[in-house]
């Protein structure tokens, strides 16, 4: 199964201020995801750029983390949340 970011544009998350909503797909199913504001700041080393700018700057890492997390645990709450600890070694 090949997973990748879906064709939907990332957008500010309506439920979590400062988070970015996006989705990944395996060509059969679209999985809703969000990357937390803490994770964005971790990736950006504390930069205060806006969330969408930070998402685009680190999109490959974020999508890779989302795919890995989904393959490990699925999305039991219908939204897969990528947190700052998803980027720690």
KOLNU-706135 format. One record per atom (N, C-alpha, C): residue number from 1; residue in one letter; atom name; x, z, y. Coordinates in steps of 0.2 Angstrom, whole numbers, m for minus. Each point is the difference from the previous one (the first is absolute). Layout:
residues N
+-----+------+------+-------+-------+-------+
! pos ! code ! site !    px !    pz !    py !
+-----+------+------+-------+-------+-------+
! NUM !    A !   CA !     X !     Z !     Y !
...
+-----+------+------+-------+-------+-------+
This chain:
residues 89
+-----+------+------+-------+-------+-------+
! pos ! code ! site !    px !    pz !    py !
+-----+------+------+-------+-------+-------+
!   1 !    X !    N !     4 !     0 !    m6 !
!   1 !    X !   CA !    m4 !     0 !     6 !
!   1 !    X !    C !     4 !     0 !     6 !
!   2 !    X !    N !     0 !    m5 !     4 !
!   2 !    X !   CA !     4 !    m1 !     7 !
!   2 !    X !    C !    m5 !     3 !     5 !
!   3 !    X !    N !     3 !     5 !     3 !
!   3 !    X !   CA !    m3 !     4 !     6 !
!   3 !    X !    C !     3 !    m2 !     6 !
!   4 !    X !    N !    m4 !     0 !     6 !
!   4 !    X !   CA !     3 !    m2 !     6 !
!   4 !    X !    C !    m5 !     2 !     6 !
!   5 !    X !    N !     2 !     0 !     6 !
!   5 !    X !   CA !    m4 !     2 !     5 !
!   5 !    X !    C !    m6 !    m6 !     0 !
!   6 !    X !    N !    m6 !     2 !     2 !
!   6 !    X !   CA !    m5 !    m4 !     0 !
!   6 !    X !    C !     0 !    m4 !     7 !
!   7 !    X !    N !    m4 !    m5 !     1 !
!   7 !    X !   CA !     0 !    m4 !     6 !
!   7 !    X !    C !    m3 !     3 !     6 !
!   8 !    X !    N !    m3 !     6 !    m1 !
!   8 !    X !   CA !    m3 !     4 !     6 !
!   8 !    X !    C !     5 !     3 !     4 !
!   9 !    X !    N !    m1 !    m1 !     7 !
!   9 !    X !   CA !     5 !     3 !     4 !
!   9 !    X !    C !     0 !     8 !     0 !
!  10 !    X !    N !     6 !     3 !     1 !
!  10 !    X !   CA !     0 !     7 !     0 !
!  10 !    X !    C !    m4 !     2 !     7 !
!  11 !    X !    N !    m3 !     6 !     0 !
!  11 !    X !   CA !    m4 !     2 !     6 !
!  11 !    X !    C !     1 !     8 !     1 !
!  12 !    X !    N !    m2 !     2 !     6 !
!  12 !    X !   CA !     0 !     8 !     0 !
!  12 !    X !    C !    m5 !     2 !    m5 !
!  13 !    X !    N !     1 !     6 !    m3 !
!  13 !    X !   CA !    m4 !     3 !    m5 !
!  13 !    X !    C !    m6 !     4 !     4 !
!  14 !    X !    N !    m6 !    m2 !    m2 !
!  14 !    X !   CA !    m6 !     4 !     4 !
!  14 !    X !    C !     0 !     7 !    m2 !
!  15 !    X !    N !     2 !     2 !    m6 !
!  15 !    X !   CA !    m1 !     7 !    m2 !
!  15 !    X !    C !     6 !     5 !     1 !
!  16 !    X !    N !     6 !    m3 !     1 !
!  16 !    X !   CA !     6 !     4 !     1 !
!  16 !    X !    C !     4 !    m3 !     7 !
!  17 !    X !    N !    m1 !     4 !     5 !
!  17 !    X !   CA !     4 !    m2 !     6 !
!  17 !    X !    C !     7 !    m1 !    m1 !
!  18 !    X !    N !     3 !    m6 !     3 !
!  18 !    X !   CA !     7 !    m1 !    m1 !
!  18 !    X !    C !     2 !    m4 !    m6 !
!  19 !    X !    N !    m5 !     0 !    m5 !
!  19 !    X !   CA !     2 !    m3 !    m7 !
!  19 !    X !    C !    m2 !    m8 !     1 !
!  20 !    X !    N !     3 !    m4 !    m5 !
!  20 !    X !   CA !    m2 !    m7 !     0 !
!  20 !    X !    C !    m3 !    m1 !    m6 !
!  21 !    X !    N !    m6 !    m4 !     0 !
!  21 !    X !   CA !    m3 !    m2 !    m6 !
!  21 !    X !    C !     2 !    m7 !    m2 !
!  22 !    X !    N !     1 !    m1 !    m6 !
!  22 !    X !   CA !     2 !    m7 !    m3 !
!  22 !    X !    C !    m3 !     0 !    m7 !
!  23 !    X !    N !     1 !    m6 !    m3 !
!  23 !    X !   CA !    m2 !    m1 !    m7 !
!  23 !    X !    C !     5 !    m4 !    m4 !
!  24 !    X !    N !     1 !     2 !    m7 !
!  24 !    X !   CA !     4 !    m4 !    m4 !
!  24 !    X !    C !    m5 !    m3 !    m5 !
!  25 !    X !    N !     2 !    m5 !    m4 !
!  25 !    X !   CA !    m4 !    m3 !    m5 !
!  25 !    X !    C !     4 !    m2 !    m6 !
!  26 !    X !    N !    m3 !    m1 !    m6 !
!  26 !    X !   CA !     3 !    m2 !    m6 !
!  26 !    X !    C !    m4 !    m7 !    m2 !
!  27 !    X !    N !    m3 !    m3 !     5 !
!  27 !    X !   CA !    m3 !    m6 !     0 !
!  27 !    X !    C !    m7 !     0 !    m3 !
!  28 !    X !    N !    m2 !     6 !    m3 !
!  28 !    X !   CA !    m6 !     2 !    m3 !
!  28 !    X !    C !    m4 !     5 !     4 !
!  29 !    X !    N !     4 !     5 !     3 !
!  29 !    X !   CA !    m3 !     6 !     3 !
!  29 !    X !    C !     4 !     1 !     6 !
!  30 !    X !    N !    m4 !     2 !     6 !
!  30 !    X !   CA !     3 !     2 !     6 !
!  30 !    X !    C !     0 !     7 !     0 !
!  31 !    X !    N !     6 !     3 !     1 !
!  31 !    X !   CA !     1 !     8 !     1 !
!  31 !    X !    C !     1 !     2 !     7 !
!  32 !    X !    N !    m5 !     4 !     3 !
!  32 !    X !   CA !     1 !     2 !     6 !
!  32 !    X !    C !     6 !     5 !     1 !
!  33 !    X !    N !     4 !     0 !     5 !
!  33 !    X !   CA !     5 !     4 !     1 !
!  33 !    X !    C !     1 !     3 !     7 !
!  34 !    X !    N !     3 !     5 !     1 !
!  34 !    X !   CA !     2 !     3 !     6 !
!  34 !    X !    C !     7 !     3 !     0 !
!  35 !    X !    N !     4 !    m1 !     5 !
!  35 !    X !   CA !     6 !     3 !     1 !
!  35 !    X !    C !    m1 !     5 !     6 !
!  36 !    X !    N !     2 !     6 !    m2 !
!  36 !    X !   CA !    m1 !     6 !     5 !
!  36 !    X !    C !     5 !    m1 !     6 !
!  37 !    X !    N !    m2 !     3 !     5 !
!  37 !    X !   CA !     4 !     0 !     6 !
!  37 !    X !    C !     7 !     4 !    m1 !
!  38 !    X !    N !     0 !     5 !    m4 !
!  38 !    X !   CA !     6 !     3 !    m2 !
!  38 !    X !    C !     5 !    m4 !    m4 !
!  39 !    X !    N !    m3 !    m4 !    m4 !
!  39 !    X !   CA !     4 !    m5 !    m4 !
!  39 !    X !    C !     3 !    m5 !     5 !
!  40 !    X !    N !    m4 !    m3 !     4 !
!  40 !    X !   CA !     3 !    m5 !     5 !
!  40 !    X !    C !     5 !     3 !     4 !
!  41 !    X !    N !     0 !     6 !     2 !
!  41 !    X !   CA !     5 !     4 !     4 !
!  41 !    X !    C !     6 !     1 !    m4 !
!  42 !    X !    N !    m1 !     1 !    m6 !
!  42 !    X !   CA !     6 !     1 !    m5 !
!  42 !    X !    C !     4 !    m6 !     0 !
!  43 !    X !    N !    m4 !    m6 !    m2 !
!  43 !    X !   CA !     3 !    m6 !     0 !
!  43 !    X !    C !     4 !    m2 !     6 !
!  44 !    X !    N !    m3 !     1 !     6 !
!  44 !    X !   CA !     2 !    m2 !     6 !
!  44 !    X !    C !     5 !     5 !     4 !
!  45 !    X !    N !     2 !     5 !    m4 !
!  45 !    X !   CA !     5 !     5 !     2 !
!  45 !    X !    C !    m2 !     3 !     7 !
!  46 !    X !    N !    m7 !     2 !     0 !
!  46 !    X !   CA !    m3 !     3 !     6 !
!  46 !    X !    C !    m2 !    m4 !     6 !
!  47 !    X !    N !     1 !    m7 !    m1 !
!  47 !    X !   CA !    m2 !    m4 !     5 !
!  47 !    X !    C !    m7 !     1 !     2 !
!  48 !    X !    N !    m2 !    m1 !     7 !
!  48 !    X !   CA !    m6 !     1 !     2 !
!  48 !    X !    C !    m4 !    m7 !     2 !
!  49 !    X !    N !     2 !    m5 !    m3 !
!  49 !    X !   CA !    m3 !    m7 !     0 !
!  49 !    X !    C !    m7 !     1 !    m3 !
!  50 !    X !    N !    m5 !    m4 !     2 !
!  50 !    X !   CA !    m6 !     1 !    m3 !
!  50 !    X !    C !    m1 !    m2 !    m7 !
!  51 !    X !    N !    m5 !     3 !    m3 !
!  51 !    X !   CA !     0 !     0 !    m8 !
!  51 !    X !    C !     0 !    m8 !    m3 !
!  52 !    X !    N !    m3 !    m4 !     3 !
!  52 !    X !   CA !     0 !    m7 !    m2 !
!  52 !    X !    C !     7 !    m3 !     0 !
!  53 !    X !    N !     3 !     1 !     6 !
!  53 !    X !   CA !     7 !    m2 !     1 !
!  53 !    X !    C !     4 !     3 !    m6 !
!  54 !    X !    N !     0 !     6 !    m1 !
!  54 !    X !   CA !     4 !     3 !    m5 !
!  54 !    X !    C !    m2 !    m2 !    m7 !
!  55 !    X !    N !    m6 !    m2 !    m1 !
!  55 !    X !   CA !    m2 !    m3 !    m7 !
!  55 !    X !    C !     3 !    m6 !    m1 !
!  56 !    X !    N !     0 !    m5 !     5 !
!  56 !    X !   CA !     3 !    m6 !    m1 !
!  56 !    X !    C !     7 !     0 !     0 !
!  57 !    X !    N !     4 !     5 !     3 !
!  57 !    X !   CA !     7 !     1 !     0 !
!  57 !    X !    C !     2 !     2 !    m7 !
!  58 !    X !    N !    m4 !     4 !    m4 !
!  58 !    X !   CA !     1 !     2 !    m6 !
!  58 !    X !    C !    m4 !    m2 !    m6 !
!  59 !    X !    N !    m4 !    m5 !     1 !
!  59 !    X !   CA !    m5 !    m3 !    m4 !
!  59 !    X !    C !     3 !     0 !    m8 !
!  60 !    X !    N !     5 !    m3 !    m1 !
!  60 !    X !   CA !     3 !    m1 !    m7 !
!  60 !    X !    C !     0 !     6 !    m3 !
!  61 !    X !    N !     3 !     5 !     3 !
!  61 !    X !   CA !     1 !     7 !    m3 !
!  61 !    X !    C !    m7 !     3 !    m1 !
!  62 !    X !    N !    m4 !     0 !     4 !
!  62 !    X !   CA !    m7 !     3 !     0 !
!  62 !    X !    C !    m4 !    m4 !    m6 !
!  63 !    X !    N !     0 !    m6 !     0 !
!  63 !    X !   CA !    m3 !    m4 !    m6 !
!  63 !    X !    C !     3 !     2 !    m6 !
!  64 !    X !    N !     6 !     0 !    m1 !
!  64 !    X !   CA !     4 !     2 !    m6 !
!  64 !    X !    C !    m2 !     7 !    m2 !
!  65 !    X !    N !     0 !     5 !     4 !
!  65 !    X !   CA !    m2 !     6 !    m1 !
!  65 !    X !    C !    m8 !     1 !    m3 !
!  66 !    X !    N !    m4 !    m4 !     4 !
!  66 !    X !   CA !    m7 !     0 !    m2 !
!  66 !    X !    C !    m1 !    m3 !    m7 !
!  67 !    X !    N !     3 !    m5 !    m2 !
!  67 !    X !   CA !     0 !    m3 !    m7 !
!  67 !    X !    C !     2 !     4 !    m5 !
!  68 !    X !    N !     6 !     4 !     1 !
!  68 !    X !   CA !     3 !     4 !    m4 !
!  68 !    X !    C !    m5 !     6 !    m2 !
!  69 !    X !    N !    m2 !     3 !     6 !
!  69 !    X !   CA !    m5 !     6 !    m1 !
!  69 !    X !    C !    m6 !    m3 !    m3 !
!  70 !    X !    N !    m3 !    m5 !     1 !
!  70 !    X !   CA !    m6 !    m3 !    m3 !
!  70 !    X !    C !     1 !    m1 !    m8 !
!  71 !    X !    N !     6 !    m2 !    m2 !
!  71 !    X !   CA !     2 !    m1 !    m7 !
!  71 !    X !    C !     1 !     6 !    m3 !
!  72 !    X !    N !     2 !     5 !     3 !
!  72 !    X !   CA !     1 !     7 !    m3 !
!  72 !    X !    C !    m7 !     4 !     0 !
!  73 !    X !    N !    m4 !     0 !     5 !
!  73 !    X !   CA !    m6 !     4 !     0 !
!  73 !    X !    C !    m6 !    m3 !     2 !
!  74 !    X !    N !    m1 !    m6 !     1 !
!  74 !    X !   CA !    m6 !    m4 !     2 !
!  74 !    X !    C !    m2 !     3 !     7 !
!  75 !    X !    N !    m6 !    m1 !     1 !
!  75 !    X !   CA !    m3 !     2 !     7 !
!  75 !    X !    C !    m6 !     4 !    m2 !
!  76 !    X !    N !     1 !     6 !    m2 !
!  76 !    X !   CA !    m6 !     4 !    m2 !
!  76 !    X !    C !    m5 !     2 !     5 !
!  77 !    X !    N !     2 !     0 !     7 !
!  77 !    X !   CA !    m5 !     1 !     5 !
!  77 !    X !    C !    m2 !    m6 !     4 !
!  78 !    X !    N !     1 !    m6 !    m4 !
!  78 !    X !   CA !    m2 !    m7 !     3 !
!  78 !    X !    C !     4 !    m2 !     6 !
!  79 !    X !    N !     5 !     4 !     3 !
!  79 !    X !   CA !     4 !    m2 !     5 !
!  79 !    X !    C !     7 !     3 !    m3 !
!  80 !    X !    N !     5 !    m4 !     0 !
!  80 !    X !   CA !     7 !     3 !    m2 !
!  80 !    X !    C !     4 !     1 !     6 !
!  81 !    X !    N !     1 !     7 !     1 !
!  81 !    X !   CA !     4 !     2 !     6 !
!  81 !    X !    C !     7 !     1 !    m1 !
!  82 !    X !    N !     4 !    m4 !     4 !
!  82 !    X !   CA !     7 !     1 !     0 !
!  82 !    X !    C !     3 !     5 !     4 !
!  83 !    X !    N !     3 !     5 !    m2 !
!  83 !    X !   CA !     2 !     6 !     4 !
!  83 !    X !    C !     8 !    m1 !     1 !
!  84 !    X !    N !     3 !     5 !     4 !
!  84 !    X !   CA !     7 !     0 !     1 !
!  84 !    X !    C !     4 !     1 !    m6 !
!  85 !    X !    N !    m3 !     4 !    m4 !
!  85 !    X !   CA !     4 !     2 !    m7 !
!  85 !    X !    C !     0 !    m6 !    m4 !
!  86 !    X !    N !    m4 !    m5 !     1 !
!  86 !    X !   CA !     1 !    m6 !    m4 !
!  86 !    X !    C !     6 !    m4 !     1 !
!  87 !    X !    N !     4 !     1 !     6 !
!  87 !    X !   CA !     6 !    m3 !     1 !
!  87 !    X !    C !     6 !     4 !    m1 !
!  88 !    X !    N !    m1 !     6 !    m2 !
!  88 !    X !   CA !     6 !     4 !    m2 !
!  88 !    X !    C !     3 !    m1 !    m7 !
!  89 !    X !    N !     6 !     0 !     0 !
!  89 !    X !   CA !     4 !    m1 !    m7 !
!  89 !    X !    C !    m1 !     5 !    m4 !
+-----+------+------+-------+-------+-------+
